[in-house]
Amino acid sequence: MLPIIITIVLCITSQTALRPDPPKECDDCSRWNAPREPFRIFGNTYFVGVADLSSVLIVSDNGMILVDGALPQSAPLIDANIRKLGFKTENVRLIVNSHAHFDHAGGIAALQRASGATVAMSAAGARALEQGLPTPDDPQYGLGATFMSFPPVKNVKTVADGEVIKVGDLAITAHLTPGHTPGGTTWSWRSCEGQRCLSFVYADSLTPVSAPDFRYTGSANPGLVDTFRRTIAKVAALPCDIVVSAHPGFMNMDGKLKERATKPAKDPFVDPAGCRTYAAEATKRLDARVAEEKKTSAGR
């Protein structure tokens, strides 16, 4: 009887234990992936990511939703943070992604294997997730397959703009926000503490970062700047009591945590202007990029 019990336990463990993929190497990877203590943001929403790569867990008794998987080497830390909060990674039923770059999608394959969760993304993002590489129209594609690749994700469910996906009594809405990548997706949901319910926005990256030869302006990418501006305006207009950015630094997470610890009377994470502020900073960066490209063109 004992050998049978041991065999059953080993089978269960092998199905649920997280098996990480090889780590990704980049100049910022170690800094990004430094451990961070998980914490409750508000209601049933928790931060389970690492130092400068966000991952958010939305919890219910009927299953959980995970937003973003950070780097391949982040997956064990995310798994450990989920368990440190008293939850189980194998109860994650849905994983969604902001954009298909190695620093936000790299850990998804391992987390999907550990949980058996469905992975959902925009159609353009799903193509990149399933091949483990950004598509050729991605501004950073020119950095090369070796640098930009990440573990491919299986059987990605595609979502349309405004589509709502449900896990039990949880509901999360996809907002297609192309610009930083063609398949970029911002996600929103409601989270409650007692009778108080707030609107969360997990905002996709809105930075015009690219390979050296890529241009947002000009005939090679017609309309891309206008598309990016529409995306920024869409994020600014979302119902938004709490915004979480894909990189915590863009929402001053460390500053907010320090303020929360020293001034608990007013929660700094609750900021109805947060999405508008995030969008305004994105507009400044895009304007600077456009001006730089025009200056370079004029000097030729």
C-alpha positions as a Markdown table, in Angstrom:
| # | Residue | x | y | z |
|---|---|---|---|---|
| 1 | Met | 0.0 | 0.0 | 0.0 |
| 2 | Leu | 2.8 | 2.5 | 0.9 |
| 3 | Pro | 4.5 | 2.3 | -2.5 |
| 4 | Ile | 1.1 | 3.0 | -4.2 |
| 5 | Ile | 0.6 | 6.0 | -1.9 |
| 6 | Ile | 4.1 | 7.3 | -2.7 |
| 7 | Thr | 3.5 | 6.8 | -6.4 |
| 8 | Ile | 0.2 | 8.8 | -6.2 |
| 9 | Val | 1.9 | 11.6 | -4.3 |
| 10 | Leu | 4.7 | 11.8 | -6.8 |
| 11 | Cys | 2.3 | 11.9 | -9.7 |
| 12 | Ile | 0.3 | 14.7 | -8.2 |
| 13 | Thr | 3.5 | 16.6 | -7.4 |
| 14 | Ser | 4.8 | 16.2 | -10.9 |
| 15 | Gln | 1.6 | 17.7 | -12.3 |
| 16 | Thr | 1.5 | 20.8 | -10.0 |
| 17 | Ala | 5.2 | 21.6 | -9.3 |
| 18 | Leu | 6.5 | 24.5 | -11.4 |
| 19 | Arg | 9.2 | 23.5 | -13.8 |
| 20 | Pro | 11.0 | 26.7 | -14.8 |
| 21 | Asp | 12.4 | 27.4 | -18.2 |
| 22 | Pro | 16.1 | 28.4 | -18.7 |
| 23 | Pro | 16.7 | 32.0 | -17.5 |
| 24 | Lys | 16.9 | 34.9 | -19.9 |
| 25 | Glu | 20.1 | 37.0 | -20.0 |
| 26 | Cys | 20.0 | 40.8 | -20.4 |
| 27 | Asp | 21.7 | 43.8 | -18.9 |
| 28 | Asp | 18.7 | 44.6 | -16.7 |
| 29 | Cys | 17.4 | 41.2 | -16.0 |
| 30 | Ser | 19.0 | 40.7 | -12.6 |
| 31 | Arg | 17.8 | 44.1 | -11.4 |
| 32 | Trp | 14.3 | 43.6 | -12.8 |
| 33 | Asn | 14.1 | 40.1 | -11.3 |
| 34 | Ala | 15.2 | 40.9 | -7.7 |
| 35 | Pro | 12.7 | 39.4 | -5.2 |
| 36 | Arg | 9.8 | 41.5 | -3.9 |
| 37 | Glu | 7.5 | 40.7 | -1.1 |
| 38 | Pro | 3.9 | 40.0 | -2.3 |
| 39 | Phe | 1.2 | 42.3 | -0.9 |
| 40 | Arg | -2.5 | 43.0 | -1.2 |
| 41 | Ile | -3.1 | 46.1 | -3.4 |
| 42 | Phe | -6.8 | 46.3 | -2.6 |
| 43 | Gly | -9.6 | 43.8 | -2.1 |
| 44 | Asn | -9.0 | 40.5 | -3.9 |
| 45 | Thr | -6.1 | 41.9 | -5.9 |
| 46 | Tyr | -2.5 | 41.2 | -5.0 |
| 47 | Phe | 0.9 | 42.0 | -6.4 |
| 48 | Val | 3.0 | 38.8 | -6.8 |
| 49 | Gly | 5.7 | 40.1 | -9.2 |
| 50 | Val | 9.3 | 40.9 | -8.8 |
| 51 | Ala | 11.3 | 44.1 | -8.2 |
| 52 | Asp | 10.6 | 45.8 | -11.5 |
| 53 | Leu | 8.3 | 43.5 | -13.4 |
| 54 | Ser | 4.6 | 43.4 | -12.4 |
| 55 | Ser | 2.5 | 40.3 | -12.0 |
| 56 | Val | -0.9 | 40.6 | -10.4 |
| 57 | Leu | -3.2 | 37.9 | -8.9 |
| 58 | Ile | -7.0 | 38.3 | -8.7 |
| 59 | Val | -8.5 | 35.9 | -6.3 |
| 60 | Ser | -11.9 | 34.1 | -5.8 |
| 61 | Asp | -13.0 | 30.9 | -4.2 |
| 62 | Asn | -13.7 | 29.5 | -7.7 |
| 63 | Gly | -10.3 | 30.1 | -9.3 |
| 64 | Met | -7.8 | 32.9 | -9.9 |
| 65 | Ile | -6.6 | 35.2 | -12.7 |
| 66 | Leu | -2.9 | 36.0 | -13.1 |
| 67 | Val | -1.8 | 39.1 | -15.1 |
| 68 | Asp | 1.6 | 38.8 | -16.7 |
| 69 | Gly | 4.5 | 36.3 | -16.1 |
| 70 | Ala | 7.6 | 38.5 | -16.2 |
| 71 | Leu | 10.9 | 36.8 | -17.1 |
| 72 | Pro | 11.4 | 33.0 | -17.5 |
| 73 | Gln | 13.4 | 33.1 | -14.2 |
| 74 | Ser | 10.6 | 35.1 | -12.5 |
| 75 | Ala | 8.1 | 32.2 | -12.7 |
| 76 | Pro | 9.5 | 30.4 | -9.5 |
| 77 | Leu | 9.4 | 33.7 | -7.6 |
| 78 | Ile | 5.8 | 34.4 | -8.8 |
| 79 | Asp | 4.8 | 30.9 | -7.8 |
| 80 | Ala | 6.5 | 31.3 | -4.4 |
| 81 | Asn | 4.8 | 34.7 | -3.8 |
| 82 | Ile | 1.4 | 33.2 | -4.6 |
| 83 | Arg | 2.0 | 30.5 | -2.1 |
| 84 | Lys | 3.4 | 32.9 | 0.5 |
| 85 | Leu | 0.0 | 34.7 | 0.4 |
| 86 | Gly | -1.7 | 31.4 | 1.2 |
| 87 | Phe | -3.0 | 30.6 | -2.3 |
| 88 | Lys | -2.1 | 27.9 | -4.8 |
| 89 | Thr | -0.7 | 28.4 | -8.3 |
| 90 | Glu | -2.6 | 25.4 | -9.5 |
| 91 | Asn | -5.8 | 27.3 | -8.8 |
| 92 | Val | -5.0 | 29.9 | -11.4 |
| 93 | Arg | -7.5 | 29.3 | -14.2 |
| 94 | Leu | -6.6 | 32.2 | -16.5 |
| 95 | Ile | -3.4 | 33.9 | -17.4 |
| 96 | Val | -3.5 | 37.2 | -19.4 |
| 97 | Asn | -0.6 | 39.1 | -20.9 |
| 98 | Ser | 0.0 | 42.8 | -21.5 |
| 99 | His | 2.5 | 42.3 | -24.3 |
| 100 | Ala | 4.6 | 39.5 | -25.8 |
| 101 | His | 8.1 | 40.5 | -24.8 |
| 102 | Phe | 10.4 | 38.3 | -22.8 |
| 103 | Asp | 10.2 | 40.5 | -19.7 |
| 104 | His | 6.4 | 40.2 | -19.4 |
| 105 | Ala | 5.6 | 36.9 | -21.2 |
| 106 | Gly | 8.8 | 34.9 | -20.4 |
| 107 | Gly | 7.4 | 33.2 | -17.3 |
| 108 | Ile | 3.9 | 32.4 | -18.7 |
| 109 | Ala | 4.8 | 29.0 | -20.3 |
| 110 | Ala | 6.1 | 27.6 | -16.9 |
| 111 | Leu | 3.1 | 29.1 | -15.0 |
| 112 | Gln | 0.7 | 27.6 | -17.5 |
| 113 | Arg | 2.3 | 24.2 | -17.1 |
| 114 | Ala | 2.1 | 24.4 | -13.3 |
| 115 | Ser | -1.6 | 25.6 | -13.3 |
| 116 | Gly | -3.1 | 24.2 | -16.5 |
| 117 | Ala | -4.6 | 27.7 | -16.9 |
| 118 | Thr | -6.0 | 29.1 | -20.1 |
| 119 | Val | -3.8 | 31.9 | -21.6 |
| 120 | Ala | -5.6 | 34.8 | -23.3 |
| 121 | Met | -4.3 | 37.7 | -25.4 |
| 122 | Ser | -5.1 | 39.8 | -28.4 |
| 123 | Ala | -4.9 | 38.1 | -31.8 |
| 124 | Ala | -1.6 | 39.8 | -32.7 |
| 125 | Gly | -0.2 | 39.1 | -29.2 |
| 126 | Ala | -1.3 | 35.5 | -29.4 |
| 127 | Arg | 0.7 | 34.9 | -32.5 |
| 128 | Ala | 3.8 | 36.2 | -30.8 |
| 129 | Leu | 3.1 | 34.2 | -27.6 |
| 130 | Glu | 2.7 | 30.9 | -29.5 |
| 131 | Gln | 5.9 | 31.3 | -31.5 |
| 132 | Gly | 7.9 | 32.7 | -28.5 |
| 133 | Leu | 9.0 | 35.7 | -30.5 |
| 134 | Pro | 7.7 | 39.1 | -31.4 |
| 135 | Thr | 6.2 | 39.4 | -34.9 |
| 136 | Pro | 8.1 | 41.3 | -37.6 |
| 137 | Asp | 5.9 | 44.5 | -37.2 |
| 138 | Asp | 7.0 | 44.8 | -33.5 |
| 139 | Pro | 9.2 | 47.9 | -33.0 |
| 140 | Gln | 11.8 | 45.7 | -31.1 |
| 141 | Tyr | 11.8 | 42.8 | -33.6 |
| 142 | Gly | 15.0 | 44.1 | -35.1 |
| 143 | Leu | 16.9 | 43.4 | -31.9 |
| 144 | Gly | 17.1 | 39.8 | -33.1 |
| 145 | Ala | 15.5 | 36.4 | -32.3 |
| 146 | Thr | 18.3 | 35.4 | -29.9 |
| 147 | Phe | 17.7 | 38.4 | -27.7 |
| 148 | Met | 13.9 | 38.8 | -28.1 |
| 149 | Ser | 12.8 | 35.1 | -27.9 |
| 150 | Phe | 11.0 | 33.6 | -24.9 |
| 151 | Pro | 9.5 | 30.2 | -24.1 |
| 152 | Pro | 6.5 | 29.7 | -26.4 |
| 153 | Val | 3.0 | 29.4 | -24.9 |
| 154 | Lys | 0.5 | 26.8 | -26.1 |
| 155 | Asn | -3.1 | 27.1 | -27.1 |
| 156 | Val | -3.6 | 30.9 | -26.5 |
| 157 | Lys | -7.2 | 32.1 | -26.6 |
| 158 | Thr | -7.6 | 35.3 | -28.6 |
| 159 | Val | -9.7 | 38.1 | -27.3 |
| 160 | Ala | -11.3 | 41.1 | -29.0 |
| 161 | Asp | -11.3 | 44.7 | -27.9 |
| 162 | Gly | -13.7 | 45.1 | -25.0 |
| 163 | Glu | -14.2 | 41.3 | -24.6 |
| 164 | Val | -14.9 | 40.1 | -21.0 |
| 165 | Ile | -13.5 | 36.9 | -19.8 |
| 166 | Lys | -14.9 | 35.2 | -16.6 |
| 167 | Val | -13.4 | 32.9 | -14.1 |
| 168 | Gly | -16.2 | 32.0 | -11.6 |
| 169 | Asp | -17.4 | 35.3 | -10.3 |
| 170 | Leu | -14.3 | 37.2 | -11.6 |
| 171 | Ala | -14.5 | 39.2 | -14.8 |
| 172 | Ile | -11.6 | 40.9 | -16.6 |
| 173 | Thr | -11.9 | 43.1 | -19.7 |
| 174 | Ala | -9.4 | 43.3 | -22.6 |
| 175 | His | -8.6 | 46.7 | -24.1 |
| 176 | Leu | -6.5 | 46.4 | -27.2 |
| 177 | Thr | -3.7 | 49.0 | -26.9 |
| 178 | Pro | -1.2 | 48.7 | -29.7 |
| 179 | Gly | 1.8 | 50.9 | -29.9 |
| 180 | His | 4.6 | 49.6 | -27.8 |
| 181 | Thr | 3.8 | 46.3 | -29.5 |
| 182 | Pro | 1.2 | 45.4 | -32.2 |
| 183 | Gly | -0.7 | 43.1 | -29.8 |
| 184 | Gly | -0.5 | 45.2 | -26.6 |
| 185 | Thr | -3.4 | 44.7 | -24.3 |
| 186 | Thr | -4.5 | 46.6 | -21.2 |
| 187 | Trp | -6.7 | 44.8 | -18.7 |
| 188 | Ser | -9.4 | 46.1 | -16.3 |
| 189 | Trp | -11.6 | 44.7 | -13.5 |
| 190 | Arg | -13.4 | 45.6 | -10.3 |
| 191 | Ser | -12.2 | 44.7 | -6.9 |
| 192 | Cys | -14.1 | 45.1 | -3.6 |
| 193 | Glu | -13.5 | 45.4 | 0.1 |
| 194 | Gly | -16.8 | 45.0 | 1.8 |
| 195 | Gln | -19.2 | 47.5 | 0.1 |
| 196 | Arg | -16.4 | 49.5 | -1.4 |
| 197 | Cys | -15.6 | 48.5 | -5.0 |
| 198 | Leu | -12.8 | 50.1 | -7.1 |
| 199 | Ser | -11.8 | 49.9 | -10.8 |
| 200 | Phe | -8.4 | 48.4 | -11.5 |
| 201 | Val | -6.4 | 49.0 | -14.7 |
| 202 | Tyr | -3.3 | 47.0 | -15.5 |
| 203 | Ala | -1.9 | 49.3 | -18.1 |
| 204 | Asp | 0.2 | 48.0 | -20.9 |
| 205 | Ser | 3.6 | 49.6 | -21.5 |
| 206 | Leu | 3.3 | 52.9 | -23.5 |
| 207 | Thr | 6.9 | 53.6 | -24.2 |
| 208 | Pro | 8.2 | 54.1 | -27.8 |
| 209 | Val | 11.1 | 51.7 | -27.4 |
| 210 | Ser | 12.5 | 50.1 | -30.6 |
| 211 | Ala | 15.4 | 48.5 | -32.4 |
| 212 | Pro | 18.0 | 51.1 | -33.6 |
| 213 | Asp | 16.7 | 51.2 | -37.2 |
| 214 | Phe | 13.0 | 51.3 | -36.5 |
| 215 | Arg | 11.1 | 54.6 | -37.1 |
| 216 | Tyr | 7.7 | 55.4 | -35.8 |
| 217 | Thr | 7.3 | 58.2 | -38.4 |
| 218 | Gly | 7.7 | 58.0 | -42.1 |
| 219 | Ser | 6.5 | 55.8 | -44.9 |
| 220 | Ala | 7.7 | 52.5 | -43.4 |
| 221 | Asn | 5.1 | 52.6 | -40.6 |
| 222 | Pro | 2.3 | 54.8 | -41.8 |
| 223 | Gly | -0.3 | 55.7 | -39.1 |
| 224 | Leu | 1.7 | 54.2 | -36.3 |
| 225 | Val | 2.1 | 57.4 | -34.3 |
| 226 | Asp | -1.7 | 58.1 | -34.7 |
| 227 | Thr | -2.4 | 54.5 | -33.5 |
| 228 | Phe | -0.1 | 55.1 | -30.5 |
| 229 | Arg | -1.9 | 58.3 | -29.6 |
| 230 | Arg | -5.3 | 56.6 | -29.8 |
| 231 | Thr | -4.0 | 53.9 | -27.4 |
| 232 | Ile | -2.7 | 56.5 | -25.0 |
| 233 | Ala | -6.1 | 58.3 | -25.1 |
| 234 | Lys | -7.9 | 55.0 | -24.5 |
| 235 | Val | -5.9 | 54.3 | -21.4 |
| 236 | Ala | -6.5 | 57.8 | -20.1 |
| 237 | Ala | -10.2 | 57.4 | -20.5 |
| 238 | Leu | -10.7 | 54.1 | -18.7 |
| 239 | Pro | -12.5 | 54.0 | -15.4 |
| 240 | Cys | -9.5 | 53.9 | -13.1 |
| 241 | Asp | -9.2 | 54.1 | -9.4 |
| 242 | Ile | -6.0 | 52.1 | -9.2 |
| 243 | Val | -3.5 | 51.7 | -12.0 |
| 244 | Val | -0.8 | 49.0 | -12.1 |
| 245 | Ser | 1.9 | 49.4 | -14.8 |
| 246 | Ala | 3.8 | 46.5 | -16.3 |
| 247 | His | 7.0 | 48.0 | -14.8 |
| 248 | Pro | 6.3 | 49.1 | -11.2 |
| 249 | Gly | 8.7 | 52.0 | -11.6 |
| 250 | Phe | 6.3 | 53.8 | -13.9 |
| 251 | Met | 3.7 | 53.9 | -11.1 |
| 252 | Asn | 6.2 | 54.7 | -8.4 |
| 253 | Met | 5.3 | 51.5 | -6.5 |
| 254 | Asp | 8.2 | 51.8 | -4.1 |
| 255 | Gly | 7.2 | 55.3 | -3.2 |
| 256 | Lys | 3.6 | 54.3 | -2.7 |
| 257 | Leu | 4.5 | 51.4 | -0.5 |
| 258 | Lys | 6.6 | 53.6 | 1.7 |
| 259 | Glu | 3.8 | 56.2 | 1.9 |
| 260 | Arg | 1.3 | 53.5 | 2.7 |
| 261 | Ala | 3.5 | 52.3 | 5.6 |
| 262 | Thr | 4.1 | 55.7 | 7.0 |
| 263 | Lys | 0.7 | 57.4 | 6.3 |
| 264 | Pro | -1.9 | 54.7 | 6.4 |
| 265 | Ala | -4.9 | 57.0 | 6.7 |
| 266 | Lys | -4.8 | 57.7 | 2.9 |
| 267 | Asp | -4.0 | 54.8 | 0.5 |
| 268 | Pro | -1.6 | 56.2 | -2.2 |
| 269 | Phe | -2.5 | 53.3 | -4.5 |
| 270 | Val | -6.1 | 54.7 | -4.8 |
| 271 | Asp | -5.7 | 57.5 | -7.3 |
| 272 | Pro | -8.6 | 58.3 | -9.8 |
| 273 | Ala | -6.1 | 60.4 | -11.8 |
| 274 | Gly | -3.6 | 57.6 | -12.1 |
| 275 | Cys | -4.4 | 56.5 | -15.6 |
| 276 | Arg | -4.5 | 60.1 | -16.9 |
| 277 | Thr | -1.1 | 60.7 | -15.3 |
| 278 | Tyr | 0.3 | 57.6 | -16.8 |
| 279 | Ala | -1.0 | 58.5 | -20.2 |
| 280 | Ala | 0.3 | 62.1 | -20.0 |
| 281 | Glu | 3.8 | 60.9 | -19.3 |
| 282 | Ala | 3.4 | 58.5 | -22.2 |
| 283 | Thr | 2.5 | 61.4 | -24.5 |
| 284 | Lys | 5.6 | 63.3 | -23.5 |
| 285 | Arg | 7.8 | 60.3 | -24.3 |
| 286 | Leu | 6.1 | 59.8 | -27.7 |
| 287 | Asp | 6.3 | 63.5 | -28.5 |
| 288 | Ala | 10.0 | 63.4 | -27.7 |
| 289 | Arg | 10.5 | 60.4 | -29.9 |
| 290 | Val | 8.7 | 61.9 | -32.8 |
| 291 | Ala | 10.6 | 65.2 | -32.5 |
| 292 | Glu | 13.9 | 63.2 | -32.4 |
| 293 | Glu | 13.0 | 61.3 | -35.6 |
| 294 | Lys | 12.0 | 64.5 | -37.4 |
| 295 | Lys | 15.2 | 66.2 | -36.3 |
| 296 | Thr | 17.3 | 63.3 | -37.6 |
| 297 | Ser | 15.4 | 63.3 | -40.9 |
| 298 | Ala | 16.0 | 67.0 | -41.3 |
| 299 | Gly | 19.7 | 66.6 | -40.7 |
| 300 | Arg | 20.2 | 64.1 | -43.5 |
